[in-house]
């Protein structure tokens, strides 16, 4: 592999694995038109190089979550000095439904959080807590 460009076989294999990573190398070889040893060799190299990995992603609906929310906001540095980091950590500890938080830039915001909620009532309560805790 050179740079970030995958060869045709590597790209086809990657696409098939994204579609269904539980298929055998033999089935994948048949689908992309190469030999099974080629698939095994390419898959092993892509795994070793960290291009593909196998993570468990739960079906959120089946474990009781109807909503995945992306919440954007701004950290008002002049109003809230860095001493509020401990408050943010406490908030995250109290809300295990927050699965990702990051700084960034976009949509006129410099923070993003991804959270899961059982239903709209749960989401609405969560947003009210954010406003109470962070907009005062």
C-alpha positions in Angstrom: 0.0 0.0 0.0 1.2 3.5 -0.9 0.0 6.5 1.1 -3.7 6.4 1.9 -4.7 4.7 -1.3 -5.9 1.1 -1.1 -5.4 -1.2 -4.0 -8.5 -2.5 -5.7 -8.6 -5.9 -3.9 -7.9 -4.2 -0.6 -10.8 -1.7 -1.1 -13.2 -4.5 -2.3 -12.3 -6.6 0.8 -12.7 -3.6 3.1 -16.2 -2.8 1.6 -17.3 -6.5 2.0 -16.1 -6.6 5.6 -17.9 -3.4 6.4 -21.0 -5.0 4.9 -20.6 -8.2 6.9 -17.4 -8.9 8.8 -18.5 -12.4 9.9 -18.1 -14.0 6.4 -15.4 -16.6 5.8 -12.4 -15.8 3.7 -13.6 -18.4 1.2 -17.0 -16.5 0.8 -15.2 -13.2 0.6 -12.8 -14.5 -2.1 -15.8 -15.7 -4.2 -17.5 -12.3 -3.8 -14.5 -10.2 -4.9 -13.1 -12.6 -7.5 -9.8 -13.6 -6.0 -8.4 -16.7 -4.3 -9.0 -17.5 -0.6 -5.3 -17.3 0.3 -5.2 -13.8 -1.2 -8.1 -12.7 0.9 -6.5 -14.2 4.0 -3.2 -12.5 3.3 -4.8 -9.1 2.5 -7.1 -9.3 5.6 -4.2 -10.2 7.9 -2.1 -7.2 6.5 -5.1 -4.8 6.9 -5.6 -6.0 10.5 -1.9 -5.8 11.3 -1.8 -2.2 9.9 -4.8 -1.2 11.9 -6.9 -0.4 8.8 -9.6 -2.9 9.9 -10.6 -4.0 13.3 -13.6 -5.7 14.8 -15.5 -3.8 17.4 -18.7 -4.8 19.1 -21.4 -2.2 18.3 -24.6 -3.0 20.1 -28.1 -2.7 18.5 -29.2 0.2 20.7 -32.9 -0.3 20.0 -32.7 -3.8 21.3 -31.1 -2.6 24.6 -33.7 0.0 25.1 -32.5 3.2 23.5 -34.6 5.0 20.9 -32.6 8.2 20.4 -29.0 8.9 19.6 -28.4 12.7 20.0 -25.6 14.9 18.9 -25.5 18.0 21.1 -23.4 21.0 20.0 -22.4 23.8 22.3 -19.8 26.5 23.1 -17.6 26.6 26.1 -17.7 30.2 27.3 -14.0 30.6 28.4 -14.4 34.1 29.7 -17.4 33.2 31.8 -16.2 29.7 32.9 -12.5 29.4 33.6 -10.7 26.0 33.5 -11.7 25.3 37.1 -15.0 24.0 35.7 -13.3 20.9 34.3 -14.1 19.1 37.6 -17.8 20.1 37.2 -17.7 18.6 33.6 -16.2 15.4 34.9 -18.9 15.2 37.6 -21.6 15.8 35.0 -20.2 13.0 32.8 -20.0 10.6 35.7 -23.7 11.3 36.5 -24.7 10.7 32.9 -23.4 7.4 31.6 -25.6 7.8 28.6 -23.1 10.3 27.2 -20.9 8.1 25.0 -18.6 10.7 23.4 -17.5 14.3 24.1 -15.0 16.3 22.2 -13.7 19.7 21.3 -13.8 20.8 17.7 -15.1 23.4 15.4 -18.3 23.5 13.3 -21.9 24.5 13.2 -20.9 27.6 15.1 -19.9 25.4 18.1 -16.7 24.3 19.7 -18.0 21.2 21.6 -20.0 18.1 20.7 -21.4 15.3 22.7 -23.1 12.1 21.6 -25.6 10.6 23.9 -28.2 7.8 23.9 -31.7 8.1 25.4 -34.5 5.6 26.1 -37.2 7.9 24.7 -38.0 11.6 24.0 -38.9 12.2 27.7 -35.5 11.0 28.8 -33.8 13.2 26.1 -35.9 16.2 27.2 -34.9 15.7 30.8 -31.3 15.4 29.8 -31.4 18.7 27.8 -33.1 20.4 30.7 -30.2 19.3 33.0 -27.7 20.6 30.5 -29.4 24.0 30.5 -29.7 24.1 34.2 -26.1 23.1 34.9 -24.3 24.9 32.0 -26.3 28.0 31.0 -26.5 29.6 34.4 
